[in-house]
Amino acid sequence: MEWIFLEALVALLLAVFIVWWTMRPRKRKPEVLEAARRAGAGAANLNEGCAEPKE
């Protein structure tokens, strides 16, 4: 009987670890956003390479 509780506890801890690992915030921003921030460009300038015209 104790074996079932131990196995359930291990499964629960594994599930909590997987959720924690996937939901934690990213430490690094994508390089495109970081380069735009360093250059002083706002979010409006991130669409420069798009085929659609800016309004």
N, CA and C atoms as a LAMMPS dump frame, in Angstrom:
ITEM: TIMESTEP
0
ITEM: NUMBER OF ATOMS
165
ITEM: BOX BOUNDS ff ff ff
-5.0000000000000000e+02 5.0000000000000000e+02
-5.0000000000000000e+02 5.0000000000000000e+02
-5.0000000000000000e+02 5.0000000000000000e+02
ITEM: ATOMS id mol type element x y z
1 1 1 N 0.82 -1.202 0
2 1 2 C 0 0 0
3 1 3 C 0.862 1.264 0
4 2 1 N 1.958 1.23 0.758
5 2 2 C 2.829 2.403 0.798
6 2 3 C 3.468 2.666 -0.568
7 3 1 N 3.68 1.589 -1.324
8 3 2 C 4.313 1.722 -2.638
9 3 3 C 3.444 2.573 -3.564
10 4 1 N 2.125 2.425 -3.497
11 4 2 C 1.21 3.198 -4.343
12 4 3 C 1.293 4.677 -3.977
13 5 1 N 1.33 4.976 -2.683
14 5 2 C 1.438 6.378 -2.26
15 5 3 C 2.777 6.976 -2.684
16 6 1 N 3.841 6.216 -2.568
17 6 2 C 5.155 6.7 -2.984
18 6 3 C 5.19 6.956 -4.485
19 7 1 N 4.617 6.05 -5.255
20 7 2 C 4.585 6.221 -6.701
21 7 3 C 3.735 7.422 -7.096
22 8 1 N 2.612 7.62 -6.418
23 8 2 C 1.755 8.777 -6.69
24 8 3 C 2.466 10.076 -6.325
25 9 1 N 3.215 10.05 -5.227
26 9 2 C 3.957 11.249 -4.828
27 9 3 C 5.038 11.593 -5.851
28 10 1 N 5.75 10.605 -6.333
29 10 2 C 6.784 10.843 -7.343
30 10 3 C 6.158 11.379 -8.633
31 11 1 N 5.023 10.825 -9.044
32 11 2 C 4.34 11.308 -10.247
33 11 3 C 3.873 12.754 -10.067
34 12 1 N 3.363 13.07 -8.893
35 12 2 C 2.917 14.441 -8.623
36 12 3 C 4.092 15.415 -8.649
37 13 1 N 5.201 15.033 -8.017
38 13 2 C 6.385 15.899 -8.022
39 13 3 C 6.935 16.085 -9.433
40 14 1 N 6.903 15.04 -10.224
41 14 2 C 7.364 15.151 -11.607
42 14 3 C 6.462 16.089 -12.403
43 15 1 N 5.161 15.989 -12.207
44 15 2 C 4.228 16.868 -12.905
45 15 3 C 4.433 18.327 -12.492
46 16 1 N 4.619 18.576 -11.198
47 16 2 C 4.864 19.94 -10.722
48 16 3 C 6.163 20.487 -11.303
49 17 1 N 7.204 19.655 -11.367
50 17 2 C 8.481 20.09 -11.932
51 17 3 C 8.336 20.435 -13.41
52 18 1 N 7.604 19.628 -14.166
53 18 2 C 7.424 19.899 -15.595
54 18 3 C 6.67 21.203 -15.8
55 19 1 N 5.63 21.432 -15.012
56 19 2 C 4.878 22.69 -15.136
57 19 3 C 5.761 23.866 -14.747
58 20 1 N 6.531 23.745 -13.675
59 20 2 C 7.424 24.829 -13.264
60 20 3 C 8.463 25.109 -14.345
61 21 1 N 9.027 24.076 -14.933
62 21 2 C 10.081 24.243 -15.943
63 21 3 C 9.546 24.93 -17.192
64 22 1 N 8.326 24.6 -17.602
65 22 2 C 7.784 25.171 -18.833
66 22 3 C 7.153 26.539 -18.628
67 23 1 N 6.761 26.883 -17.414
68 23 2 C 6.085 28.155 -17.179
69 23 3 C 7.005 29.25 -16.655
70 24 1 N 8.248 28.943 -16.386
71 24 2 C 9.139 29.971 -15.844
72 24 3 C 9.455 31.016 -16.916
73 25 1 N 9.71 32.246 -16.511
74 25 2 C 9.99 33.292 -17.494
75 25 3 C 11.337 33.078 -18.164
76 26 1 N 11.42 33.508 -19.39
77 26 2 C 12.668 33.405 -20.139
78 26 3 C 13.656 34.438 -19.608
79 27 1 N 14.912 34.084 -19.534
80 27 2 C 15.913 35.018 -19.031
81 27 3 C 16.487 35.89 -20.148
82 28 1 N 16.479 35.371 -21.381
83 28 2 C 17.02 36.136 -22.501
84 28 3 C 15.904 36.537 -23.444
85 29 1 N 15.958 37.764 -23.908
86 29 2 C 15.01 38.227 -24.9
87 29 3 C 15.534 37.811 -26.278
88 30 1 N 14.654 37.706 -27.26
89 30 2 C 15.134 37.433 -28.621
90 30 3 C 16.086 38.531 -29.09
91 31 1 N 17.041 38.154 -29.908
92 31 2 C 18.073 39.103 -30.317
93 31 3 C 17.514 40.287 -31.095
94 32 1 N 16.458 40.078 -31.865
95 32 2 C 15.885 41.174 -32.649
96 32 3 C 15.331 42.241 -31.722
97 33 1 N 14.59 41.833 -30.709
98 33 2 C 14.022 42.809 -29.777
99 33 3 C 15.12 43.487 -28.96
100 34 1 N 16.124 42.722 -28.579
101 34 2 C 17.221 43.297 -27.799
102 34 3 C 18.003 44.315 -28.633
103 35 1 N 18.258 44.011 -29.902
104 35 2 C 18.98 44.939 -30.773
105 35 3 C 18.163 46.212 -31.004
106 36 1 N 16.859 46.065 -31.166
107 36 2 C 16.002 47.236 -31.365
108 36 3 C 15.98 48.093 -30.107
109 37 1 N 15.988 47.462 -28.952
110 37 2 C 15.987 48.227 -27.706
111 37 3 C 17.289 48.989 -27.538
112 38 1 N 18.415 48.323 -27.877
113 38 2 C 19.713 48.992 -27.747
114 38 3 C 19.849 50.142 -28.736
115 39 1 N 19.253 50.011 -29.917
116 39 2 C 19.35 51.053 -30.938
117 39 3 C 18.406 52.215 -30.66
118 40 1 N 17.538 52.051 -29.677
119 40 2 C 16.608 53.118 -29.35
120 40 3 C 15.362 53.08 -30.209
121 41 1 N 15.2 52.05 -31.008
122 41 2 C 14.016 51.935 -31.854
123 41 3 C 12.851 51.451 -31.011
124 42 1 N 11.683 52.019 -31.264
125 42 2 C 10.487 51.578 -30.556
126 42 3 C 9.912 50.341 -31.207
127 43 1 N 8.825 49.87 -30.675
128 43 2 C 8.179 48.669 -31.21
129 43 3 C 7.628 48.921 -32.611
130 44 1 N 7.392 50.176 -32.964
131 44 2 C 6.84 50.48 -34.279
132 44 3 C 7.842 50.193 -35.396
133 45 1 N 9.132 50.232 -35.098
134 45 2 C 10.141 50.009 -36.127
135 45 3 C 10.482 48.546 -36.346
136 46 1 N 9.862 47.648 -35.625
137 46 2 C 10.17 46.232 -35.787
138 46 3 C 9.588 45.658 -37.068
139 47 1 N 8.688 46.386 -37.745
140 47 2 C 8.057 45.898 -38.964
141 47 3 C 8.763 46.397 -40.229
142 48 1 N 9.986 46.855 -40.136
143 48 2 C 10.679 47.404 -41.293
144 48 3 C 10.826 46.404 -42.422
145 49 1 N 11.096 45.149 -42.122
146 49 2 C 11.334 44.149 -43.151
147 49 3 C 10.074 43.554 -43.708
148 50 1 N 8.897 43.948 -43.249
149 50 2 C 7.639 43.357 -43.715
150 50 3 C 7.265 43.93 -45.079
151 51 1 N 6.52 43.15 -45.845
152 51 2 C 6.07 43.583 -47.162
153 51 3 C 4.896 44.533 -47.059
154 52 1 N 4.181 44.513 -45.961
155 52 2 C 3.017 45.372 -45.801
156 52 3 C 3.47 46.814 -45.515
157 53 1 N 2.811 47.791 -46.114
158 53 2 C 3.186 49.193 -45.835
159 53 3 C 2.749 49.602 -44.438
160 54 1 N 3.552 50.468 -43.834
161 54 2 C 3.204 51.009 -42.519
162 54 3 C 2.217 52.144 -42.693
163 55 1 N 1.357 52.295 -41.702
164 55 2 C 0.401 53.408 -41.754
165 55 3 C 0.859 54.528 -40.878
